[in-house]
Amino acid sequence: MTGRPASLLRQGVYSLAWVKDFYDQTSTWWGPNTDWASARSRAAALERLAGPGARRVLDLGAGPGGNAAAMADLGHDVTAVEFSDRAVHARELAKAARKGSLTVVQDDFYTVRLEGRFDAVCCWEVFGLGSDADQRRLLSRISGEWLAPHGCVLMDVYNPARPARDAGKEQRLSPLPGVPGSVEMIERCHFDPVHSRWTDEWQPVADPGAALAQTIRCYSPADLLLLLEGSGLALERIEVDDREATFDDRVANGGALLDAWQYVVKLVPAGRDGRGGRAG
């Protein structure tokens, strides 16, 4: 990188060009910071939704590696793919002895070449980067190259309702303890209703010109169903807070899907779901 990293807010575009700059910088700002409670919850979701027994797992966009490590701790053989410098932190976690195994590959999940098929493919907090075409490209790689015929895809999908409601809000955050590169930050929430995109802006208090942002395409469950058409994957289950949600829940149960920042989906090879890819 030369000069200041690229900010998508300054560029005003939704391409993937900002991704490496942002996440390389957050490797310094956030260090190996991992929400271990969330990581263990995701590992438990793998056990609950993919079934018992040790599995070969692919974790795409693994970040600093906490989710991958938590899955390896349960006995799974995990390959973690991370494009940015946050892979350095994941490699440190891979050095520890675990019940299963953890292998870290620093590469772009749109171009990486991996051997064999996986029983489960996980995308935690990375689905929605780039355009709809980028998501379809990723889904096609998962179904065509990586997912075993009996396997499943687990990923969380950002929901448009909460980012739209929180647009304009900001909070001031203190430096993270024990992270040398962490600084006092202002985090701001933006939402583009036309493109259904949440943008999360991070501005160092002492250096406003160094602000960077990430943007995620948000999908309602209905939007996701349309996106999946022709991908080779079908929607089998939606969960909010570890409980199954259906399209009717938005009305009947007080709007669990309307209140959630994210929901978790289980995808399976098309034709295996038994419901034509439609949930609930």
Rosetta blueprint (number, residue, H / E / L):
1 M L
2 T L
3 G L
4 R L
5 P L
6 A L
7 S L
8 L H
9 L H
10 R H
11 Q H
12 G L
13 V L
14 Y L
15 S L
16 L L
17 A L
18 W L
19 V H
20 K H
21 D H
22 F H
23 Y H
24 D H
25 Q H
26 T H
27 S H
28 T H
29 W H
30 W H
31 G L
32 P L
33 N L
34 T L
35 D L
36 W H
37 A H
38 S H
39 A H
40 R H
41 S H
42 R H
43 A H
44 A H
45 A H
46 L H
47 E H
48 R H
49 L H
50 A H
51 G L
52 P L
53 G L
54 A L
55 R L
56 R E
57 V E
58 L E
59 D E
60 L E
61 G L
62 A L
63 G L
64 P L
65 G L
66 G H
67 N H
68 A H
69 A H
70 A H
71 M H
72 A H
73 D H
74 L L
75 G L
76 H L
77 D E
78 V E
79 T E
80 A E
81 V E
82 E L
83 F L
84 S L
85 D L
86 R L
87 A H
88 V H
89 H H
90 A H
91 R H
92 E H
93 L H
94 A H
95 K L
96 A L
97 A L
98 R L
99 K L
100 G L
101 S E
102 L E
103 T E
104 V E
105 V E
106 Q L
107 D L
108 D L
109 F L
110 Y L
111 T L
112 V L
113 R L
114 L L
115 E L
116 G L
117 R L
118 F E
119 D E
120 A E
121 V E
122 C E
123 C E
124 W L
125 E L
126 V L
127 F L
128 G L
129 L L
130 G L
131 S L
132 D H
133 A H
134 D H
135 Q H
136 R H
137 R H
138 L H
139 L H
140 S H
141 R H
142 I H
143 S H
144 G H
145 E H
146 W H
147 L E
148 A E
149 P E
150 H E
151 G E
152 C E
153 V E
154 L E
155 M E
156 D E
157 V E
158 Y E
159 N L
160 P L
161 A H
162 R H
163 P H
164 A H
165 R H
166 D H
167 A L
168 G L
169 K L
170 E E
171 Q E
172 R E
173 L E
174 S L
175 P L
176 L L
177 P L
178 G L
179 V L
180 P L
181 G L
182 S L
183 V L
184 E L
185 M E
186 I E
187 E E
188 R E
189 C E
190 H E
191 F E
192 D E
193 P L
194 V L
195 H L
196 S L
197 R E
198 W E
199 T E
200 D E
201 E E
202 W E
203 Q E
204 P E
205 V L
206 A L
207 D L
208 P H
209 G H
210 A H
211 A L
212 L E
213 A E
214 Q E
215 T E
216 I E
217 R E
218 C L
219 Y L
220 S L
221 P H
222 A H
223 D H
224 L H
225 L H
226 L H
227 L H
228 L H
229 E L
230 G L
231 S L
232 G L
233 L E
234 A E
235 L E
236 E E
237 R E
238 I E
239 E E
240 V E
241 D L
242 D L
243 R E
244 E E
245 A L
246 T L
247 F L
248 D L
249 D H
250 R H
251 V H
252 A H
253 N L
254 G L
255 G L
256 A H
257 L H
258 L H
259 D H
260 A L
261 W L
262 Q E
263 Y E
264 V E
265 V E
266 K E
267 L E
268 V E
269 P E
270 A L
271 G L
272 R L
273 D L
274 G L
275 R L
276 G L
277 G L
278 R L
279 A L
280 G L
